[in-house]
């Protein structure tokens, strides 16, 4: 360019300047910086002064400034001044000038030449493109400003903590809100990974690193994790981290950005929901849902494992609920759960299924080892305990299923353990029953029996009846029917082989003894009232089971039956066994006291078969002792039994109690007892249990003919 201009100066030929637009592919001019004169090429002169007949080839700066817009005029004069003072080697001026009523955009590039005081100017006239360019630039600037405003609102309004981690420089930047919670001095910090790991809870650093590794190794663009961090206040906060990052061409991580969300409250809610779903609220033990979740997982992880599942419940738990109330029963459940946790150690799981039913998962699979494991628990339960001012005995029943022998799934094991539990009977001396292959058949028989019994109870006590065995008293060397013991009998063609023991056990352990027991009381009182109407004043003895003792309304039922039948309370004697007393002593004591206040007699049945019989004589309002047949069986051959009976007779006389001996079956036994002074006897020697109508006929011949209590009272008054 300079060489061409040199040639132009040498030739001093206007034609050369006219050829410059072709040389430079644009309109051009020469500028005399000192004078401020512009030498225009012909094309440029025609463009700038198109309204002149002869466009000028030379114009002053002032002339050019007149056609520029005010803003462009300032730019033009400023750039011209810079060229004059040699403060720049190039100017790029974007100028707007008005041509033919329109604003035209010029890009003017001016370059000082080597010749002092001269500069070459090149003009690019492209109104449409430059205008669009400016417009686009303006739009982009506005969009950037808007995006910046939106971004600022997001940062300030978001509850999340936004982060950007530069992995190349190991620098991290958090949104300002993070400073309110995280232990940071500024939003941007170096040694980023060390600082981040430092405020993550130590136990959760492994979670962070393992979840971050796929991004670091280029296997993923994302990082998602939940972990705990220590806040600046020393609290623990759960956060949910979500981020997306960039990798370079070789797969190395460059940066990652995302957010941290505080999910502490959500975690607490989840924990509460988990607690409600899988844990029993009352006892704190795991629940059935938890067992149904954990047992399959355990068996899946340990396909060759052996062990056992135990169903455990509280004997006669219903008693505590009905007598002492729901709150006290809950206290029993919590106490029972505590004992399970304390005394059955190294278990694989303790669960409360429902009500008073618990489940224990043990690693032991041999019966002997299981029983050894349970020994401390059962021994502790054998002791009486004081709870809320009440002395009670809490007994357990346990059914055991061993895997894989008795089941390979949690459902099978719990079913079979429960089957074993249901096979407990009143006569069981052991608290623990193991499932056997024949258990299901036995349970099916029990289910059939229960079904038939319930049908008959609902059908007006169909197939039930009472028989009466005489209780004999010797008066003036003559046996007189003092009264009778009412005994239950059941005859159902559908159950031809049912034994009396099976009947009673089923009634007691299905709670059907409650309605049946009330029916027995009502029928026995009605029958005794019939004897009295016949002028035969005899007593009626009725057996009361452990469940009946716990029937809170039984005393009122007895009173109502006596009033309805017109029978004085004193002619009724309720017989209680030691079993019913041991299980619920405090309740039994209340029951006996209520009967005593009414005037009903209380007999201690099967006396001498338990360990605490003599203790009950001291602690309970007993009016009669019924000696078990065991002492009579060897009375003729063993002096020991004769001594015991003499002592019992003397004791009864001292305590002002009546004494009745059961199981008398021959005359020799009768004579031995008479010689001891025993007043009342009962047994097959006198008669077997009789049907009601037969008993009425027989009592006419054997009962003492007495005046009624009312007649006797009138006779005494007349005398």
C-alpha positions as CSV (number, residue, x, y, z in Angstrom):
1,X,0.0,0.0,0.0
2,X,2.8,2.4,0.9
3,X,4.6,1.6,-2.3
4,X,1.5,2.3,-4.4
5,X,1.1,5.6,-2.6
6,X,4.8,6.4,-3.2
7,X,4.3,5.9,-6.9
8,X,1.2,8.1,-6.6
9,X,3.2,10.9,-5.1
10,X,5.9,10.5,-7.7
11,X,3.5,10.6,-10.6
12,X,1.2,13.1,-8.9
13,X,-1.4,11.6,-11.1
14,X,-5.1,11.8,-10.2
15,X,-5.7,8.6,-12.2
16,X,-3.8,6.6,-9.7
17,X,-6.1,7.6,-6.8
18,X,-9.0,6.7,-9.0
19,X,-7.6,3.2,-9.3
20,X,-7.2,2.7,-5.5
21,X,-10.7,1.4,-5.0
22,X,-9.8,-1.5,-7.3
23,X,-6.5,-2.0,-5.6
24,X,-8.0,-2.1,-2.1
25,X,-11.4,-3.5,-3.1
26,X,-13.1,-0.7,-1.2
27,X,-13.7,3.1,-1.2
28,X,-10.7,5.1,0.1
29,X,-9.3,8.5,0.9
30,X,-6.0,10.2,1.8
31,X,-5.9,12.3,4.9
32,X,-3.6,15.2,5.4
33,X,-3.5,15.0,9.2
34,X,-1.9,18.4,9.7
35,X,-4.4,20.3,7.5
36,X,-7.3,18.0,8.2
37,X,-8.0,17.7,4.4
38,X,-9.5,14.6,2.9
39,X,-8.6,13.5,-0.7
40,X,-11.5,11.3,-1.8
41,X,-11.5,8.7,-4.4
42,X,-14.2,9.3,-7.1
43,X,-16.5,6.5,-5.9
44,X,-16.4,7.7,-2.3
45,X,-17.0,11.3,-3.4
46,X,-20.0,10.2,-5.4
47,X,-21.4,8.3,-2.4
48,X,-20.9,11.1,0.1
49,X,-22.0,14.0,-2.2
50,X,-24.5,12.3,-4.5
51,X,-26.7,15.4,-4.5
52,X,-23.9,17.6,-6.1
53,X,-23.5,17.8,-9.9
54,X,-19.7,17.7,-9.4
55,X,-18.8,15.9,-6.1
56,X,-15.7,17.5,-4.6
57,X,-12.5,15.4,-4.6
58,X,-11.1,17.5,-1.6
59,X,-13.1,18.2,1.5
60,X,-12.2,19.5,4.9
61,X,-12.9,17.7,8.2
62,X,-15.6,20.3,9.0
63,X,-17.4,19.5,5.7
64,X,-17.4,15.7,6.5
65,X,-18.5,16.3,10.0
66,X,-21.6,18.1,8.8
67,X,-23.1,15.0,7.1
68,X,-22.4,12.8,10.2
69,X,-24.9,12.2,13.0
70,X,-24.1,14.0,16.3
71,X,-22.8,10.8,18.0
72,X,-20.7,9.8,15.0
73,X,-19.4,13.4,14.7
74,X,-17.8,13.1,18.2
75,X,-16.3,9.7,17.3
76,X,-14.9,11.1,14.0
77,X,-13.3,14.2,15.5
78,X,-11.9,12.2,18.5
79,X,-10.2,9.6,16.2
80,X,-8.9,12.4,13.9
81,X,-7.3,14.1,16.9
82,X,-5.6,10.8,17.9
83,X,-4.1,10.5,14.4
84,X,-2.9,14.0,14.4
85,X,-1.1,13.5,17.7
86,X,0.3,10.1,16.6
87,X,-1.4,8.4,19.6
88,X,-2.5,5.5,17.5
89,X,-1.4,3.4,14.6
90,X,-4.9,2.7,13.5
91,X,-8.4,3.8,14.1
92,X,-11.6,1.8,13.5
93,X,-14.5,4.2,13.4
94,X,-18.1,3.1,13.2
95,X,-19.9,6.2,11.8
96,X,-23.4,6.9,10.9
97,X,-24.2,9.6,8.3
98,X,-27.3,10.7,6.6
99,X,-27.5,10.1,2.9
100,X,-30.6,10.7,0.8
101,X,-32.7,10.9,4.0
102,X,-31.4,7.6,5.3
103,X,-28.8,6.8,8.0
104,X,-25.9,4.8,6.4
105,X,-23.4,2.9,8.5
106,X,-19.7,3.3,7.6
107,X,-16.8,1.4,8.9
108,X,-13.7,3.6,8.4
109,X,-10.3,2.2,9.0
110,X,-7.5,4.8,9.0
111,X,-3.8,3.8,8.9
112,X,-0.9,6.4,9.2
113,X,1.5,6.1,6.3
114,X,5.3,6.1,6.6
115,X,5.2,9.5,5.1
116,X,4.7,11.9,8.0
117,X,1.4,13.6,8.3
118,X,-0.5,11.4,5.9
119,X,-2.9,8.5,6.5
120,X,-4.8,6.2,4.3
121,X,-8.5,5.7,4.9
122,X,-10.5,2.7,3.8
123,X,-14.3,2.8,3.9
124,X,-16.7,-0.2,4.1
125,X,-20.3,0.8,3.4
126,X,-22.7,-2.0,4.3
127,X,-25.7,-0.4,5.9
128,X,-28.0,-3.5,6.2
129,X,-25.5,-6.0,7.6
130,X,-23.9,-3.6,10.1
131,X,-27.3,-2.5,11.3
132,X,-28.4,-6.1,11.8
133,X,-25.1,-6.8,13.5
134,X,-25.6,-3.9,16.0
135,X,-29.2,-5.0,16.6
136,X,-28.1,-8.5,17.3
137,X,-25.4,-7.4,19.6
138,X,-27.8,-5.2,21.4
139,X,-30.3,-8.1,21.7
140,X,-27.5,-10.3,23.0
141,X,-26.4,-7.8,25.5
142,X,-30.0,-7.4,26.7
143,X,-30.5,-11.2,26.9
144,X,-27.3,-11.5,28.9
145,X,-28.4,-8.8,31.3
146,X,-31.8,-10.5,31.7
147,X,-30.1,-13.9,32.2
148,X,-27.8,-12.3,34.8
149,X,-30.8,-10.9,36.6
150,X,-32.7,-14.2,36.5
151,X,-29.6,-16.1,37.7
152,X,-29.2,-13.7,40.6
153,X,-32.9,-14.2,41.5
154,X,-32.4,-18.0,41.4
155,X,-29.4,-17.8,43.6
156,X,-31.1,-15.6,46.1
157,X,-34.5,-17.3,46.0
158,X,-33.4,-20.9,45.9
159,X,-33.4,-23.0,49.0
160,X,-30.6,-25.1,47.5
161,X,-27.0,-24.3,47.8
162,X,-25.6,-23.9,44.3
163,X,-22.0,-25.0,43.7
164,X,-19.4,-25.0,40.9
165,X,-16.3,-27.2,41.3
166,X,-13.3,-26.5,39.1
167,X,-11.4,-29.7,39.2
168,X,-8.4,-28.5,37.1
169,X,-7.6,-25.7,39.6
170,X,-9.2,-27.5,42.6
171,X,-11.4,-24.4,43.3
172,X,-15.0,-24.4,44.4
173,X,-17.6,-21.7,44.4
174,X,-20.9,-21.8,46.4
175,X,-23.8,-19.6,46.2
176,X,-23.8,-17.0,49.1
177,X,-26.6,-18.8,51.0
178,X,-24.2,-21.7,51.7
179,X,-22.2,-19.4,54.0
180,X,-25.2,-19.3,56.3
181,X,-24.9,-23.0,57.0
182,X,-21.7,-24.6,55.8
183,X,-18.4,-24.0,57.7
184,X,-17.0,-21.7,55.0
185,X,-15.3,-18.2,55.3
186,X,-16.0,-17.2,51.7
187,X,-18.1,-18.5,48.7
188,X,-15.0,-19.4,46.8
189,X,-12.2,-21.4,48.2
190,X,-9.1,-23.4,47.1
191,X,-8.1,-26.9,48.1
192,X,-11.7,-27.6,47.3
193,X,-11.8,-31.4,47.6
194,X,-10.1,-31.4,51.0
195,X,-12.4,-28.7,52.3
196,X,-15.5,-30.5,51.1
197,X,-14.5,-33.8,52.6
198,X,-13.7,-32.1,55.8
199,X,-17.3,-30.9,56.5
200,X,-18.8,-34.3,55.4
201,X,-19.5,-36.6,58.4
202,X,-16.6,-39.1,58.6
203,X,-18.9,-42.1,58.3
204,X,-20.4,-40.7,55.1
205,X,-17.2,-39.8,53.3
206,X,-17.1,-43.2,51.7
207,X,-20.6,-42.6,50.3
208,X,-19.4,-39.3,48.7
209,X,-16.2,-40.7,47.2
210,X,-17.9,-43.8,45.9
211,X,-20.7,-41.8,44.3
212,X,-18.2,-39.3,42.9
213,X,-15.8,-41.9,41.3
214,X,-17.9,-42.6,38.2
215,X,-17.7,-38.9,37.3
216,X,-14.0,-38.7,38.0
217,X,-13.2,-41.7,35.9
218,X,-15.3,-40.4,33.0
219,X,-18.0,-43.1,33.2
220,X,-20.7,-40.6,33.9
221,X,-21.4,-36.9,33.5
222,X,-23.5,-36.9,36.7
223,X,-23.0,-37.1,40.4
224,X,-25.9,-37.9,42.7
225,X,-25.6,-38.8,46.4
226,X,-27.1,-38.3,49.8
227,X,-24.9,-37.8,52.8
228,X,-24.5,-35.9,56.1
229,X,-22.5,-32.8,56.6
230,X,-21.5,-30.8,59.7
231,X,-22.9,-27.3,59.8
232,X,-21.1,-24.2,61.1
233,X,-23.2,-24.6,64.3
234,X,-22.0,-28.2,64.9
235,X,-25.3,-29.8,63.9
236,X,-25.7,-32.6,61.4
237,X,-27.6,-31.9,58.2
238,X,-28.6,-34.4,55.5
239,X,-28.1,-33.1,52.0
240,X,-29.0,-34.5,48.6
241,X,-26.4,-33.6,46.0
242,X,-27.2,-33.4,42.2
243,X,-24.5,-32.3,39.8
244,X,-23.5,-32.5,36.1
245,X,-20.0,-32.0,34.8
246,X,-17.7,-31.7,31.8
247,X,-14.8,-33.8,30.6
248,X,-12.1,-32.9,28.2
249,X,-11.3,-34.7,24.9
250,X,-9.3,-37.3,26.8
251,X,-12.1,-38.0,29.3
252,X,-10.5,-36.2,32.3
253,X,-12.9,-34.2,34.5
254,X,-12.8,-30.5,34.1
255,X,-15.6,-29.1,36.1
256,X,-18.9,-30.0,37.7
257,X,-21.8,-27.8,38.9
258,X,-25.1,-28.5,40.7
259,X,-26.9,-28.0,43.9
260,X,-27.1,-29.3,47.5
261,X,-30.5,-29.6,48.9
262,X,-31.2,-29.8,52.7
263,X,-33.3,-33.0,53.1
264,X,-32.9,-33.3,56.9
265,X,-36.6,-33.0,57.6
266,X,-37.4,-35.4,54.8
267,X,-35.0,-37.9,56.3
268,X,-36.6,-37.4,59.8
269,X,-40.0,-38.0,58.2
270,X,-38.7,-41.1,56.4
271,X,-37.2,-42.4,59.6
272,X,-40.5,-41.8,61.4
273,X,-42.4,-43.6,58.6
274,X,-39.8,-46.4,58.7
275,X,-40.2,-46.6,62.5
276,X,-44.0,-46.8,62.2
277,X,-43.9,-49.3,59.4
278,X,-41.3,-51.7,60.8
279,X,-41.3,-51.2,64.6
280,X,-43.9,-51.7,67.3
281,X,-44.7,-48.3,68.9
282,X,-45.5,-49.8,72.3
283,X,-42.6,-52.1,73.0
284,X,-40.0,-50.7,70.5
285,X,-39.5,-54.2,69.1
286,X,-39.6,-54.9,65.4
287,X,-43.1,-55.8,64.1
288,X,-44.6,-58.4,61.7
289,X,-43.9,-56.3,58.6
290,X,-40.2,-56.2,59.6
291,X,-40.1,-60.0,60.1
292,X,-41.7,-60.5,56.7
293,X,-39.1,-58.3,55.1
294,X,-36.0,-59.5,57.1
295,X,-36.5,-63.2,57.2
296,X,-36.6,-63.8,53.3
297,X,-33.5,-61.5,53.0
298,X,-31.7,-63.6,55.7
299,X,-32.6,-66.9,54.1
300,X,-31.6,-65.6,50.7
301,X,-28.2,-64.4,52.0
302,X,-27.7,-67.7,53.9
303,X,-29.2,-70.5,51.8
304,X,-27.6,-73.2,53.9
305,X,-28.3,-71.7,57.3
306,X,-30.0,-73.5,60.1
307,X,-31.9,-72.0,63.0
308,X,-35.3,-71.7,64.6
309,X,-38.3,-69.4,64.9
310,X,-40.2,-69.2,68.2
311,X,-43.8,-67.9,68.6
312,X,-44.1,-66.7,72.2
313,X,-47.3,-65.5,73.9
314,X,-48.4,-64.6,77.5
315,X,-50.6,-67.1,79.2
316,X,-54.0,-65.7,80.1
317,X,-53.0,-62.2,78.9
318,X,-56.7,-61.4,78.4
319,X,-57.0,-61.5,82.2
320,X,-54.8,-58.5,82.7
321,X,-56.7,-56.6,80.1
322,X,-60.2,-57.3,81.4
323,X,-59.4,-57.1,85.1
324,X,-56.9,-54.2,85.3
325,X,-57.6,-52.4,82.1
326,X,-55.9,-51.6,78.8
327,X,-53.2,-49.4,80.3
328,X,-52.1,-52.0,82.8
329,X,-52.1,-54.7,80.0
330,X,-49.8,-52.4,78.0
331,X,-47.4,-52.2,80.9
332,X,-47.3,-56.0,81.0
333,X,-46.5,-56.1,77.3
334,X,-43.6,-53.6,77.7
335,X,-42.3,-55.6,80.7
336,X,-42.5,-58.8,78.8
337,X,-40.6,-57.3,75.8
338,X,-38.0,-56.0,78.2
339,X,-37.5,-59.5,79.7
340,X,-37.2,-61.0,76.2
341,X,-34.5,-58.6,75.3
342,X,-32.6,-59.1,78.5
343,X,-32.7,-62.9,78.8
344,X,-32.8,-64.2,75.2
345,X,-29.4,-62.8,74.1
346,X,-27.6,-63.2,70.8
347,X,-30.8,-63.6,69.0
348,X,-31.2,-62.9,65.2
349,X,-34.3,-60.8,65.8
350,X,-37.1,-60.0,68.3
351,X,-40.5,-59.0,67.0
352,X,-43.9,-58.2,68.4
353,X,-46.4,-59.7,66.0
354,X,-49.7,-58.5,67.5
355,X,-51.5,-58.5,70.8
356,X,-49.5,-60.6,73.2
357,X,-47.8,-62.7,70.5
358,X,-44.1,-62.2,70.1
359,X,-41.6,-63.9,67.8
360,X,-37.9,-64.8,68.4
361,X,-35.4,-65.7,65.6
362,X,-32.5,-67.9,66.9
363,X,-29.4,-69.3,65.3
364,X,-29.8,-72.5,67.4
365,X,-31.5,-75.4,65.6
366,X,-31.1,-78.3,68.1
367,X,-33.9,-78.7,70.6
368,X,-31.6,-79.1,73.5
369,X,-29.7,-75.9,72.6
370,X,-32.9,-74.0,72.1
371,X,-34.2,-75.1,75.6
372,X,-30.8,-74.1,77.1
373,X,-31.1,-70.7,75.4
374,X,-34.6,-70.2,76.9
375,X,-33.7,-71.4,80.5
376,X,-32.8,-68.0,81.9
377,X,-35.9,-66.4,80.4
378,X,-38.2,-69.0,81.8
379,X,-36.6,-69.1,85.2
380,X,-37.0,-65.3,85.5
381,X,-40.6,-65.5,84.5
382,X,-41.3,-68.1,87.2
383,X,-40.8,-65.4,89.9
384,X,-43.7,-63.1,91.0
385,X,-43.3,-59.5,90.2
386,X,-44.7,-56.2,91.5
387,X,-46.1,-54.0,88.7
388,X,-48.0,-50.8,89.6
389,X,-48.8,-52.1,93.1
390,X,-50.0,-55.5,91.9
391,X,-48.2,-58.8,92.5
392,X,-48.6,-60.9,89.4
393,X,-47.2,-63.9,87.6
394,X,-46.4,-63.5,83.9
395,X,-46.2,-66.9,82.2
396,X,-45.1,-67.7,78.6
397,X,-46.1,-70.3,76.1
398,X,-43.6,-71.0,73.3
399,X,-44.0,-72.8,70.0
400,X,-40.9,-73.7,68.0
401,X,-40.3,-74.3,64.3
402,X,-36.8,-75.3,63.1
403,X,-35.5,-74.5,59.7
404,X,-35.1,-75.9,57.1
405,X,-36.7,-79.0,58.6
406,X,-40.1,-77.3,59.5
407,X,-40.1,-74.7,56.7
408,X,-37.9,-72.9,54.1
409,X,-39.8,-69.6,54.1
410,X,-40.6,-67.1,56.8
411,X,-44.3,-67.7,56.1
412,X,-44.0,-71.5,56.6
413,X,-41.9,-71.1,59.8
414,X,-44.2,-68.6,61.5
415,X,-47.2,-70.7,60.6
416,X,-45.7,-73.9,62.0
417,X,-44.3,-72.2,65.1
418,X,-47.8,-70.9,65.7
419,X,-49.2,-74.3,65.2
420,X,-46.9,-75.7,67.9
421,X,-48.0,-72.8,70.1
422,X,-51.6,-73.7,69.7
423,X,-51.0,-77.3,70.7
424,X,-50.3,-76.3,74.3
425,X,-52.8,-77.9,76.7
426,X,-53.7,-77.3,80.3
427,X,-51.8,-80.5,81.3
428,X,-48.5,-79.3,79.7
429,X,-45.8,-79.1,82.3
430,X,-43.4,-77.7,79.7
431,X,-43.6,-74.1,78.5
432,X,-42.0,-75.0,75.1
433,X,-43.6,-77.2,72.4
434,X,-41.7,-78.1,69.2
435,X,-43.5,-78.5,65.9
436,X,-43.9,-82.1,64.7
437,X,-45.0,-83.5,61.4
438,X,-48.3,-84.7,63.0
439,X,-48.9,-81.2,64.6
440,X,-51.0,-80.0,61.7
441,X,-53.3,-83.1,61.9
442,X,-53.7,-82.5,65.6
443,X,-54.4,-78.9,65.1
444,X,-57.0,-79.7,62.4
445,X,-58.7,-82.0,64.9
446,X,-58.6,-79.2,67.5
447,X,-60.1,-76.8,64.9
448,X,-62.9,-79.3,64.1
449,X,-63.6,-79.7,67.8
450,X,-63.7,-76.0,68.4
451,X,-66.0,-75.5,65.5
452,X,-68.5,-78.1,66.7
453,X,-68.4,-76.7,70.2
454,X,-69.0,-73.2,69.0
455,X,-71.9,-74.3,66.9
456,X,-73.5,-76.1,69.9
457,X,-73.0,-73.1,72.2
458,X,-74.6,-70.8,69.6
459,X,-77.4,-73.4,69.3
460,X,-78.6,-73.1,72.9
461,X,-75.9,-75.3,74.5
462,X,-76.9,-78.3,72.3
463,X,-75.2,-81.6,73.3
464,X,-74.1,-80.1,76.7
465,X,-75.6,-81.3,80.0
466,X,-74.8,-81.5,83.7
467,X,-74.4,-84.6,85.8
468,X,-74.3,-84.6,89.6
469,X,-72.0,-86.7,91.9
470,X,-73.1,-86.9,95.5
471,X,-71.1,-85.5,98.4
472,X,-71.8,-87.7,101.4
473,X,-71.9,-86.7,105.1
474,X,-72.1,-89.3,107.9
475,X,-74.7,-88.4,110.6
476,X,-75.3,-90.8,113.4
477,X,-73.4,-93.4,111.5
478,X,-75.7,-93.0,108.5
479,X,-74.5,-91.7,105.1
480,X,-76.6,-88.7,104.1
481,X,-76.3,-86.8,100.8
482,X,-74.9,-83.5,101.9
483,X,-75.0,-82.1,98.3
484,X,-73.5,-82.7,94.9
485,X,-70.8,-81.6,92.6
486,X,-72.1,-80.4,89.2
487,X,-70.0,-81.9,86.4
488,X,-70.1,-81.0,82.7
489,X,-70.8,-83.7,80.0
490,X,-70.9,-83.4,76.2
491,X,-72.3,-85.9,73.8
492,X,-72.0,-85.1,70.1
493,X,-72.4,-87.8,67.4
494,X,-69.9,-85.9,65.3
495,X,-67.2,-86.3,68.0
496,X,-67.7,-89.9,69.3
497,X,-64.2,-90.3,70.7
498,X,-63.9,-87.0,72.5
499,X,-62.5,-87.4,76.0
500,X,-63.5,-85.3,79.0
501,X,-60.0,-84.0,79.3
502,X,-60.0,-82.9,75.6
503,X,-63.3,-81.2,76.1
504,X,-62.2,-79.2,79.2
505,X,-58.9,-78.2,77.6
506,X,-60.5,-77.0,74.4
507,X,-63.0,-75.0,76.3
508,X,-60.4,-73.4,78.5
509,X,-57.9,-72.6,75.8
510,X,-60.4,-71.2,73.4
511,X,-62.1,-69.0,76.0
512,X,-65.4,-70.8,75.3
513,X,-65.2,-71.8,79.0
514,X,-66.6,-68.3,79.8
515,X,-70.1,-68.8,78.2
516,X,-70.1,-72.5,79.1
517,X,-69.1,-71.8,82.6
518,X,-71.9,-69.3,83.0
519,X,-74.4,-71.8,81.7
520,X,-73.1,-74.4,84.2
521,X,-73.5,-72.0,87.1
522,X,-77.1,-71.1,86.0
523,X,-78.1,-74.8,85.4
524,X,-76.5,-76.0,88.7
525,X,-78.3,-73.2,90.7
526,X,-81.6,-74.0,89.1
527,X,-81.2,-77.7,89.9
528,X,-80.3,-77.0,93.5
529,X,-83.4,-74.8,93.8
530,X,-85.5,-77.8,92.6
531,X,-84.1,-79.9,95.4
532,X,-85.0,-77.3,98.0
533,X,-88.5,-77.0,96.6
534,X,-88.8,-80.8,97.1
535,X,-87.8,-80.1,100.8
536,X,-84.3,-81.5,100.3
537,X,-81.8,-78.9,101.4
538,X,-78.5,-79.9,99.8
539,X,-75.5,-77.9,98.7
540,X,-74.3,-77.6,95.1
541,X,-70.6,-77.4,94.2
542,X,-69.5,-75.8,90.9
543,X,-66.0,-75.8,89.5
544,X,-64.6,-72.5,88.5
545,X,-61.7,-72.4,85.9
546,X,-58.8,-69.9,85.8
547,X,-60.5,-68.1,82.9
548,X,-63.8,-67.8,84.9
549,X,-61.9,-66.4,87.9
550,X,-60.9,-63.6,85.5
551,X,-64.4,-63.0,84.3
552,X,-65.1,-59.7,85.9
553,X,-68.9,-60.0,85.7
554,X,-69.1,-63.6,86.9
555,X,-69.9,-62.6,90.5
556,X,-72.8,-60.5,89.4
557,X,-74.0,-63.4,87.2
558,X,-73.9,-65.8,90.2
559,X,-75.9,-63.3,92.2
560,X,-78.5,-62.9,89.4
561,X,-78.9,-66.6,89.0
562,X,-79.5,-67.2,92.7
563,X,-82.0,-64.4,92.9
564,X,-83.9,-65.7,89.8
565,X,-84.0,-69.3,91.1
566,X,-84.8,-68.2,94.7
567,X,-81.7,-70.0,96.1
568,X,-79.9,-68.6,99.2
569,X,-76.3,-67.9,98.4
570,X,-75.0,-70.2,101.2
571,X,-76.1,-73.3,99.4
572,X,-73.6,-72.6,96.6
573,X,-69.9,-73.6,96.8
574,X,-67.4,-72.6,94.2
575,X,-64.5,-74.9,93.8
576,X,-61.1,-73.4,92.7
577,X,-58.0,-75.3,91.8
578,X,-54.5,-74.3,92.7
579,X,-53.8,-73.7,88.9
580,X,-56.4,-71.0,88.8
581,X,-54.9,-69.4,91.9
582,X,-51.3,-69.5,90.8
583,X,-52.0,-67.9,87.4
584,X,-53.9,-65.0,88.8
585,X,-53.6,-64.9,92.5
586,X,-54.6,-61.3,93.1
587,X,-57.6,-61.6,90.8
588,X,-58.6,-64.9,92.5
589,X,-58.3,-63.2,95.9
590,X,-60.7,-60.5,94.8
591,X,-63.0,-63.1,93.4
592,X,-63.0,-65.1,96.6
593,X,-63.6,-62.0,98.8
594,X,-66.6,-61.0,96.6
595,X,-68.1,-64.5,97.0
596,X,-67.5,-64.5,100.8
597,X,-69.3,-61.1,101.1
598,X,-72.3,-62.7,99.3
599,X,-72.2,-65.8,101.5
600,X,-71.1,-68.2,98.8
601,X,-68.8,-70.9,100.0
602,X,-65.3,-71.3,98.4
603,X,-63.6,-74.7,98.3
604,X,-59.9,-75.3,97.5
605,X,-60.1,-78.3,95.1
606,X,-57.4,-80.9,94.5
607,X,-55.8,-79.8,97.8
608,X,-52.2,-81.1,98.2
609,X,-51.3,-81.6,94.6
610,X,-49.5,-78.2,94.3
611,X,-46.7,-76.5,96.2
612,X,-48.6,-73.6,97.6
613,X,-51.8,-75.2,99.0
614,X,-51.1,-74.4,102.6
615,X,-50.1,-70.8,101.7
616,X,-53.5,-70.3,100.1
617,X,-55.3,-71.4,103.3
618,X,-53.7,-68.5,105.0
619,X,-54.1,-65.9,102.3
620,X,-57.6,-66.7,100.8
621,X,-61.1,-66.7,102.4
622,X,-61.5,-70.5,102.0
623,X,-64.5,-72.2,103.6
624,X,-63.8,-75.8,102.5
625,X,-60.8,-78.1,101.6
626,X,-61.3,-80.9,99.1
627,X,-58.4,-83.4,99.4
628,X,-57.2,-84.8,96.1
629,X,-57.8,-88.5,95.4
630,X,-54.0,-89.1,95.3
631,X,-54.0,-89.2,99.1
632,X,-56.8,-91.7,99.3
633,X,-55.4,-94.1,96.7
634,X,-52.8,-95.5,99.1
635,X,-54.5,-94.7,102.3
636,X,-54.9,-98.4,103.2
637,X,-51.3,-99.4,102.6
638,X,-49.2,-96.3,103.5
639,X,-49.1,-94.8,106.9
640,X,-47.7,-91.6,105.5
641,X,-50.9,-90.8,103.7
642,X,-52.9,-91.6,106.8
643,X,-50.8,-89.2,108.9
644,X,-51.2,-86.5,106.3
645,X,-55.0,-86.9,106.3
646,X,-55.1,-86.8,110.1
647,X,-53.1,-83.6,110.1
648,X,-55.3,-82.1,107.4
649,X,-58.4,-82.9,109.5
650,X,-56.9,-81.3,112.6
651,X,-55.9,-78.3,110.5
652,X,-59.4,-77.9,109.1
653,X,-60.9,-78.1,112.6
654,X,-58.4,-75.5,113.9
655,X,-59.2,-73.1,110.9
656,X,-62.9,-73.8,111.1
657,X,-63.0,-75.2,107.6
658,X,-65.0,-78.2,106.3
659,X,-63.0,-81.1,104.9
660,X,-64.1,-83.3,102.0
661,X,-62.1,-86.2,100.7
662,X,-62.5,-87.2,97.0
663,X,-61.9,-90.5,95.3
664,X,-63.4,-92.8,97.9
665,X,-64.1,-96.1,96.2
666,X,-64.4,-98.9,98.9
667,X,-65.8,-99.5,102.4
668,X,-62.3,-99.9,104.0
669,X,-61.4,-96.4,102.9
670,X,-64.7,-95.1,104.3
671,X,-64.0,-96.7,107.6
672,X,-60.5,-95.3,107.8
673,X,-61.8,-91.8,107.1
674,X,-64.6,-92.1,109.6
675,X,-62.2,-93.2,112.3
676,X,-60.2,-90.0,111.5
677,X,-63.3,-87.9,111.9
678,X,-63.5,-86.8,108.2
679,X,-67.1,-85.5,107.8
680,X,-67.5,-85.3,104.0
681,X,-66.6,-87.8,101.3
682,X,-67.1,-88.2,97.6
683,X,-66.4,-91.1,95.3
684,X,-67.7,-94.1,93.3
685,X,-68.3,-96.0,96.4
686,X,-71.3,-93.9,97.1
687,X,-72.4,-93.3,93.5
688,X,-71.1,-92.3,90.1
689,X,-72.2,-88.9,88.6
690,X,-75.9,-89.1,87.9
691,X,-78.1,-87.5,85.3
692,X,-80.3,-84.7,86.8
693,X,-83.6,-86.7,86.9
694,X,-81.9,-89.8,88.3
695,X,-80.2,-87.7,91.0
696,X,-83.6,-86.2,92.1
697,X,-85.0,-89.7,92.5
698,X,-82.0,-90.9,94.5
699,X,-81.7,-87.9,96.7
700,X,-85.2,-88.6,98.0
701,X,-83.8,-91.8,99.6
702,X,-80.5,-90.4,100.8
703,X,-81.0,-86.8,101.8
704,X,-81.7,-85.8,105.4
705,X,-85.3,-84.8,106.0
706,X,-85.0,-81.3,107.5
707,X,-87.2,-78.3,107.9
708,X,-86.6,-75.4,105.6
709,X,-84.4,-72.7,107.0
710,X,-87.4,-70.5,107.3
711,X,-89.4,-73.2,109.1
712,X,-86.5,-73.9,111.4
713,X,-86.2,-70.3,112.3
714,X,-89.9,-70.1,113.2
715,X,-89.6,-73.2,115.4
716,X,-86.7,-71.8,117.2
717,X,-88.6,-68.6,117.9
718,X,-91.7,-70.5,119.2
719,X,-89.4,-72.5,121.5
